[in-house]
């Protein structure tokens, strides 16, 4: 079986170098990218009354939009099946990937540079 950690590393690497163009999903906390015929969705869930930490979910869908693999973090109640439960390393990777994807989609660096220029900051 393919190591999900390697897949996440590849997503991180290609997001950092700008070769993956992520789109926003249904909410500001969900993003998606197409790699060939495969769709990857990444979602963040904010802490709530039940979970005290952010949770992430990565879904991999085939050309028929069927989820063929999924990975979830921070499952305080043990509802996530073992095959979908992220390891601690994978959870850190998903958190890092989410930050990179969000910055990429929102074009954070360009917005900050524009603001600094408008404020006359060097």
CNS distance restraints for C-alpha pairs under 8 A (distance, minus, plus):
assign (resid   2 and name CA) (resid   6 and name CA) 7.85 0.50 0.50
assign (resid   3 and name CA) (resid   7 and name CA) 6.78 0.50 0.50
assign (resid   4 and name CA) (resid   8 and name CA) 6.15 0.50 0.50
assign (resid   4 and name CA) (resid  90 and name CA) 7.77 0.50 0.50
assign (resid   5 and name CA) (resid   9 and name CA) 6.09 0.50 0.50
assign (resid   5 and name CA) (resid  89 and name CA) 7.86 0.50 0.50
assign (resid   5 and name CA) (resid  90 and name CA) 5.88 0.50 0.50
assign (resid   5 and name CA) (resid  93 and name CA) 7.73 0.50 0.50
assign (resid   6 and name CA) (resid  10 and name CA) 6.18 0.50 0.50
assign (resid   7 and name CA) (resid  11 and name CA) 6.28 0.50 0.50
assign (resid   8 and name CA) (resid  12 and name CA) 6.12 0.50 0.50
assign (resid   8 and name CA) (resid  90 and name CA) 7.75 0.50 0.50
assign (resid   8 and name CA) (resid  93 and name CA) 6.73 0.50 0.50
assign (resid   8 and name CA) (resid  94 and name CA) 7.16 0.50 0.50
assign (resid   8 and name CA) (resid  97 and name CA) 7.65 0.50 0.50
assign (resid   9 and name CA) (resid  13 and name CA) 6.07 0.50 0.50
assign (resid   9 and name CA) (resid  93 and name CA) 7.40 0.50 0.50
assign (resid  10 and name CA) (resid  14 and name CA) 6.05 0.50 0.50
assign (resid  11 and name CA) (resid  15 and name CA) 5.92 0.50 0.50
assign (resid  11 and name CA) (resid  20 and name CA) 7.83 0.50 0.50
assign (resid  11 and name CA) (resid  97 and name CA) 7.41 0.50 0.50
assign (resid  12 and name CA) (resid  16 and name CA) 6.04 0.50 0.50
assign (resid  12 and name CA) (resid  96 and name CA) 7.82 0.50 0.50
assign (resid  12 and name CA) (resid  97 and name CA) 5.54 0.50 0.50
assign (resid  12 and name CA) (resid 100 and name CA) 7.50 0.50 0.50
assign (resid  13 and name CA) (resid  17 and name CA) 6.28 0.50 0.50
assign (resid  14 and name CA) (resid  18 and name CA) 6.05 0.50 0.50
assign (resid  14 and name CA) (resid  19 and name CA) 5.26 0.50 0.50
assign (resid  14 and name CA) (resid  20 and name CA) 5.63 0.50 0.50
assign (resid  15 and name CA) (resid  19 and name CA) 6.19 0.50 0.50
assign (resid  15 and name CA) (resid  20 and name CA) 5.19 0.50 0.50
assign (resid  15 and name CA) (resid  21 and name CA) 7.45 0.50 0.50
assign (resid  15 and name CA) (resid 100 and name CA) 6.89 0.50 0.50
assign (resid  15 and name CA) (resid 101 and name CA) 6.71 0.50 0.50
assign (resid  15 and name CA) (resid 104 and name CA) 7.70 0.50 0.50
assign (resid  16 and name CA) (resid 100 and name CA) 6.97 0.50 0.50
assign (resid  20 and name CA) (resid  33 and name CA) 7.08 0.50 0.50
assign (resid  21 and name CA) (resid  33 and name CA) 6.40 0.50 0.50
assign (resid  21 and name CA) (resid 105 and name CA) 7.83 0.50 0.50
assign (resid  22 and name CA) (resid  31 and name CA) 6.31 0.50 0.50
assign (resid  22 and name CA) (resid  32 and name CA) 5.46 0.50 0.50
assign (resid  22 and name CA) (resid  33 and name CA) 4.65 0.50 0.50
assign (resid  22 and name CA) (resid  34 and name CA) 7.90 0.50 0.50
assign (resid  22 and name CA) (resid 101 and name CA) 6.76 0.50 0.50
assign (resid  22 and name CA) (resid 104 and name CA) 7.62 0.50 0.50
assign (resid  22 and name CA) (resid 105 and name CA) 6.31 0.50 0.50
assign (resid  23 and name CA) (resid  31 and name CA) 5.50 0.50 0.50
assign (resid  23 and name CA) (resid  32 and name CA) 5.30 0.50 0.50
assign (resid  23 and name CA) (resid  33 and name CA) 6.25 0.50 0.50
assign (resid  23 and name CA) (resid 105 and name CA) 6.56 0.50 0.50
assign (resid  24 and name CA) (resid  28 and name CA) 6.58 0.50 0.50
assign (resid  24 and name CA) (resid  30 and name CA) 6.06 0.50 0.50
assign (resid  24 and name CA) (resid  31 and name CA) 4.47 0.50 0.50
assign (resid  24 and name CA) (resid  32 and name CA) 6.37 0.50 0.50
assign (resid  24 and name CA) (resid 105 and name CA) 7.15 0.50 0.50
assign (resid  25 and name CA) (resid  29 and name CA) 7.59 0.50 0.50
assign (resid  25 and name CA) (resid  30 and name CA) 4.77 0.50 0.50
assign (resid  25 and name CA) (resid  31 and name CA) 4.72 0.50 0.50
assign (resid  25 and name CA) (resid  32 and name CA) 6.18 0.50 0.50
assign (resid  26 and name CA) (resid  30 and name CA) 6.42 0.50 0.50
assign (resid  29 and name CA) (resid  43 and name CA) 5.64 0.50 0.50
assign (resid  29 and name CA) (resid  44 and name CA) 5.34 0.50 0.50
assign (resid  29 and name CA) (resid  45 and name CA) 7.24 0.50 0.50
assign (resid  30 and name CA) (resid  41 and name CA) 7.14 0.50 0.50
assign (resid  30 and name CA) (resid  42 and name CA) 5.68 0.50 0.50
assign (resid  30 and name CA) (resid  43 and name CA) 4.26 0.50 0.50
assign (resid  30 and name CA) (resid  44 and name CA) 6.51 0.50 0.50
assign (resid  31 and name CA) (resid  41 and name CA) 5.73 0.50 0.50
assign (resid  31 and name CA) (resid  42 and name CA) 5.31 0.50 0.50
assign (resid  31 and name CA) (resid  43 and name CA) 6.43 0.50 0.50
assign (resid  31 and name CA) (resid 101 and name CA) 7.53 0.50 0.50
assign (resid  31 and name CA) (resid 102 and name CA) 7.87 0.50 0.50
assign (resid  32 and name CA) (resid  39 and name CA) 6.84 0.50 0.50
assign (resid  32 and name CA) (resid  40 and name CA) 5.51 0.50 0.50
assign (resid  32 and name CA) (resid  41 and name CA) 4.33 0.50 0.50
assign (resid  32 and name CA) (resid  42 and name CA) 6.26 0.50 0.50
assign (resid  33 and name CA) (resid  39 and name CA) 5.74 0.50 0.50
assign (resid  33 and name CA) (resid  40 and name CA) 5.37 0.50 0.50
assign (resid  33 and name CA) (resid  41 and name CA) 6.68 0.50 0.50
assign (resid  34 and name CA) (resid  38 and name CA) 5.63 0.50 0.50
assign (resid  34 and name CA) (resid  39 and name CA) 4.44 0.50 0.50
assign (resid  34 and name CA) (resid  40 and name CA) 6.32 0.50 0.50
assign (resid  35 and name CA) (resid  39 and name CA) 6.22 0.50 0.50
assign (resid  35 and name CA) (resid  40 and name CA) 7.63 0.50 0.50
assign (resid  37 and name CA) (resid  62 and name CA) 6.67 0.50 0.50
assign (resid  37 and name CA) (resid  63 and name CA) 5.20 0.50 0.50
assign (resid  38 and name CA) (resid  60 and name CA) 6.98 0.50 0.50
assign (resid  38 and name CA) (resid  61 and name CA) 5.76 0.50 0.50
assign (resid  38 and name CA) (resid  62 and name CA) 5.00 0.50 0.50
assign (resid  38 and name CA) (resid  63 and name CA) 5.89 0.50 0.50
assign (resid  39 and name CA) (resid  60 and name CA) 5.85 0.50 0.50
assign (resid  39 and name CA) (resid  61 and name CA) 5.09 0.50 0.50
assign (resid  39 and name CA) (resid  62 and name CA) 6.60 0.50 0.50
assign (resid  39 and name CA) (resid  63 and name CA) 7.74 0.50 0.50
assign (resid  39 and name CA) (resid  65 and name CA) 7.66 0.50 0.50
assign (resid  40 and name CA) (resid  58 and name CA) 7.06 0.50 0.50
assign (resid  40 and name CA) (resid  59 and name CA) 5.74 0.50 0.50
assign (resid  40 and name CA) (resid  60 and name CA) 4.71 0.50 0.50
assign (resid  40 and name CA) (resid  61 and name CA) 6.39 0.50 0.50
assign (resid  41 and name CA) (resid  57 and name CA) 7.97 0.50 0.50
assign (resid  41 and name CA) (resid  58 and name CA) 5.64 0.50 0.50
assign (resid  41 and name CA) (resid  59 and name CA) 5.09 0.50 0.50
assign (resid  41 and name CA) (resid  60 and name CA) 6.54 0.50 0.50
assign (resid  42 and name CA) (resid  56 and name CA) 7.16 0.50 0.50
assign (resid  42 and name CA) (resid  57 and name CA) 5.79 0.50 0.50
assign (resid  42 and name CA) (resid  58 and name CA) 4.63 0.50 0.50
assign (resid  42 and name CA) (resid  59 and name CA) 6.57 0.50 0.50
assign (resid  42 and name CA) (resid  98 and name CA) 7.12 0.50 0.50
assign (resid  43 and name CA) (resid  56 and name CA) 5.60 0.50 0.50
assign (resid  43 and name CA) (resid  57 and name CA) 5.27 0.50 0.50
assign (resid  43 and name CA) (resid  58 and name CA) 6.61 0.50 0.50
assign (resid  43 and name CA) (resid  98 and name CA) 7.77 0.50 0.50
assign (resid  44 and name CA) (resid  54 and name CA) 6.79 0.50 0.50
assign (resid  44 and name CA) (resid  55 and name CA) 5.69 0.50 0.50
assign (resid  44 and name CA) (resid  56 and name CA) 4.57 0.50 0.50
assign (resid  44 and name CA) (resid  57 and name CA) 6.61 0.50 0.50
assign (resid  44 and name CA) (resid  98 and name CA) 7.54 0.50 0.50
assign (resid  45 and name CA) (resid  54 and name CA) 5.69 0.50 0.50
assign (resid  45 and name CA) (resid  55 and name CA) 5.01 0.50 0.50
assign (resid  45 and name CA) (resid  56 and name CA) 6.20 0.50 0.50
assign (resid  46 and name CA) (resid  53 and name CA) 7.27 0.50 0.50
assign (resid  46 and name CA) (resid  54 and name CA) 4.96 0.50 0.50
assign (resid  46 and name CA) (resid  55 and name CA) 6.70 0.50 0.50
assign (resid  47 and name CA) (resid  51 and name CA) 5.30 0.50 0.50
assign (resid  47 and name CA) (resid  52 and name CA) 4.99 0.50 0.50
assign (resid  47 and name CA) (resid  53 and name CA) 5.05 0.50 0.50
assign (resid  47 and name CA) (resid  54 and name CA) 5.08 0.50 0.50
assign (resid  47 and name CA) (resid  55 and name CA) 7.41 0.50 0.50
assign (resid  48 and name CA) (resid  52 and name CA) 6.29 0.50 0.50
assign (resid  50 and name CA) (resid  76 and name CA) 7.95 0.50 0.50
assign (resid  51 and name CA) (resid  74 and name CA) 7.81 0.50 0.50
assign (resid  51 and name CA) (resid  75 and name CA) 7.94 0.50 0.50
assign (resid  51 and name CA) (resid  76 and name CA) 6.51 0.50 0.50
assign (resid  53 and name CA) (resid  74 and name CA) 7.03 0.50 0.50
assign (resid  54 and name CA) (resid  74 and name CA) 7.36 0.50 0.50
assign (resid  55 and name CA) (resid  72 and name CA) 7.21 0.50 0.50
assign (resid  55 and name CA) (resid  73 and name CA) 5.36 0.50 0.50
assign (resid  55 and name CA) (resid  74 and name CA) 5.48 0.50 0.50
assign (resid  55 and name CA) (resid  75 and name CA) 7.83 0.50 0.50
assign (resid  56 and name CA) (resid  72 and name CA) 5.69 0.50 0.50
assign (resid  56 and name CA) (resid  73 and name CA) 5.40 0.50 0.50
assign (resid  56 and name CA) (resid  74 and name CA) 7.70 0.50 0.50
assign (resid  56 and name CA) (resid  91 and name CA) 7.59 0.50 0.50
assign (resid  56 and name CA) (resid  94 and name CA) 6.67 0.50 0.50
assign (resid  56 and name CA) (resid  95 and name CA) 7.10 0.50 0.50
assign (resid  57 and name CA) (resid  70 and name CA) 7.05 0.50 0.50
assign (resid  57 and name CA) (resid  71 and name CA) 5.60 0.50 0.50
assign (resid  57 and name CA) (resid  72 and name CA) 4.45 0.50 0.50
assign (resid  57 and name CA) (resid  73 and name CA) 6.64 0.50 0.50
assign (resid  58 and name CA) (resid  70 and name CA) 5.47 0.50 0.50
assign (resid  58 and name CA) (resid  71 and name CA) 5.13 0.50 0.50
assign (resid  58 and name CA) (resid  72 and name CA) 6.54 0.50 0.50
assign (resid  58 and name CA) (resid  94 and name CA) 7.80 0.50 0.50
assign (resid  59 and name CA) (resid  67 and name CA) 6.40 0.50 0.50
assign (resid  59 and name CA) (resid  68 and name CA) 7.76 0.50 0.50
assign (resid  59 and name CA) (resid  69 and name CA) 5.97 0.50 0.50
assign (resid  59 and name CA) (resid  70 and name CA) 4.42 0.50 0.50
assign (resid  59 and name CA) (resid  71 and name CA) 6.64 0.50 0.50
assign (resid  60 and name CA) (resid  67 and name CA) 5.62 0.50 0.50
assign (resid  60 and name CA) (resid  68 and name CA) 5.84 0.50 0.50
assign (resid  60 and name CA) (resid  69 and name CA) 5.21 0.50 0.50
assign (resid  60 and name CA) (resid  70 and name CA) 6.18 0.50 0.50
assign (resid  61 and name CA) (resid  65 and name CA) 5.11 0.50 0.50
assign (resid  61 and name CA) (resid  66 and name CA) 5.07 0.50 0.50
assign (resid  61 and name CA) (resid  67 and name CA) 4.28 0.50 0.50
assign (resid  61 and name CA) (resid  68 and name CA) 5.55 0.50 0.50
assign (resid  61 and name CA) (resid  69 and name CA) 7.21 0.50 0.50
assign (resid  62 and name CA) (resid  66 and name CA) 5.50 0.50 0.50
assign (resid  62 and name CA) (resid  67 and name CA) 6.60 0.50 0.50
assign (resid  62 and name CA) (resid  68 and name CA) 6.52 0.50 0.50
assign (resid  69 and name CA) (resid  84 and name CA) 7.64 0.50 0.50
assign (resid  70 and name CA) (resid  84 and name CA) 5.56 0.50 0.50
assign (resid  71 and name CA) (resid  83 and name CA) 7.91 0.50 0.50
assign (resid  71 and name CA) (resid  84 and name CA) 4.53 0.50 0.50
assign (resid  71 and name CA) (resid  85 and name CA) 5.75 0.50 0.50
assign (resid  71 and name CA) (resid  86 and name CA) 5.65 0.50 0.50
assign (resid  72 and name CA) (resid  80 and name CA) 7.33 0.50 0.50
assign (resid  72 and name CA) (resid  84 and name CA) 5.94 0.50 0.50
assign (resid  72 and name CA) (resid  85 and name CA) 5.23 0.50 0.50
assign (resid  72 and name CA) (resid  86 and name CA) 5.43 0.50 0.50
assign (resid  72 and name CA) (resid  91 and name CA) 7.79 0.50 0.50
assign (resid  73 and name CA) (resid  85 and name CA) 6.26 0.50 0.50
assign (resid  73 and name CA) (resid  86 and name CA) 5.23 0.50 0.50
assign (resid  73 and name CA) (resid  87 and name CA) 7.72 0.50 0.50
assign (resid  73 and name CA) (resid  91 and name CA) 5.57 0.50 0.50
assign (resid  74 and name CA) (resid  91 and name CA) 7.88 0.50 0.50
assign (resid  75 and name CA) (resid  79 and name CA) 6.69 0.50 0.50
assign (resid  75 and name CA) (resid  80 and name CA) 6.43 0.50 0.50
assign (resid  75 and name CA) (resid  85 and name CA) 7.70 0.50 0.50
assign (resid  80 and name CA) (resid  84 and name CA) 6.34 0.50 0.50
assign (resid  80 and name CA) (resid  85 and name CA) 6.01 0.50 0.50
assign (resid  81 and name CA) (resid  85 and name CA) 6.29 0.50 0.50
assign (resid  86 and name CA) (resid  90 and name CA) 5.47 0.50 0.50
assign (resid  86 and name CA) (resid  91 and name CA) 5.73 0.50 0.50
assign (resid  87 and name CA) (resid  91 and name CA) 6.06 0.50 0.50
assign (resid  88 and name CA) (resid  92 and name CA) 6.34 0.50 0.50
assign (resid  89 and name CA) (resid  93 and name CA) 6.22 0.50 0.50
assign (resid  90 and name CA) (resid  94 and name CA) 6.09 0.50 0.50
assign (resid  91 and name CA) (resid  95 and name CA) 6.25 0.50 0.50
assign (resid  92 and name CA) (resid  96 and name CA) 6.23 0.50 0.50
assign (resid  93 and name CA) (resid  97 and name CA) 6.02 0.50 0.50
assign (resid  94 and name CA) (resid  98 and name CA) 6.03 0.50 0.50
assign (resid  95 and name CA) (resid  99 and name CA) 6.43 0.50 0.50
assign (resid  96 and name CA) (resid 100 and name CA) 6.30 0.50 0.50
assign (resid  97 and name CA) (resid 101 and name CA) 6.00 0.50 0.50
assign (resid  98 and name CA) (resid 102 and name CA) 5.99 0.50 0.50
assign (resid  99 and name CA) (resid 103 and name CA) 6.15 0.50 0.50
assign (resid 100 and name CA) (resid 104 and name CA) 6.09 0.50 0.50
assign (resid 101 and name CA) (resid 105 and name CA) 6.09 0.50 0.50
assign (resid 102 and name CA) (resid 106 and name CA) 5.96 0.50 0.50
assign (resid 103 and name CA) (resid 107 and name CA) 5.67 0.50 0.50
assign (resid 103 and name CA) (resid 108 and name CA) 5.06 0.50 0.50
assign (resid 103 and name CA) (resid 109 and name CA) 7.51 0.50 0.50
assign (resid 104 and name CA) (resid 108 and name CA) 6.79 0.50 0.50
assign (resid 107 and name CA) (resid 111 and name CA) 6.42 0.50 0.50
assign (resid 108 and name CA) (resid 112 and name CA) 6.14 0.50 0.50
assign (resid 109 and name CA) (resid 113 and name CA) 6.15 0.50 0.50
assign (resid 110 and name CA) (resid 114 and name CA) 6.08 0.50 0.50
assign (resid 111 and name CA) (resid 115 and name CA) 6.17 0.50 0.50
assign (resid 112 and name CA) (resid 116 and name CA) 6.09 0.50 0.50
assign (resid 113 and name CA) (resid 117 and name CA) 6.12 0.50 0.50
assign (resid 114 and name CA) (resid 118 and name CA) 6.15 0.50 0.50
assign (resid 115 and name CA) (resid 119 and name CA) 6.14 0.50 0.50
assign (resid 116 and name CA) (resid 120 and name CA) 6.07 0.50 0.50
assign (resid 116 and name CA) (resid 121 and name CA) 4.99 0.50 0.50
assign (resid 116 and name CA) (resid 122 and name CA) 7.07 0.50 0.50
assign (resid 117 and name CA) (resid 121 and name CA) 5.96 0.50 0.50
assign (resid 117 and name CA) (resid 122 and name CA) 7.42 0.50 0.50
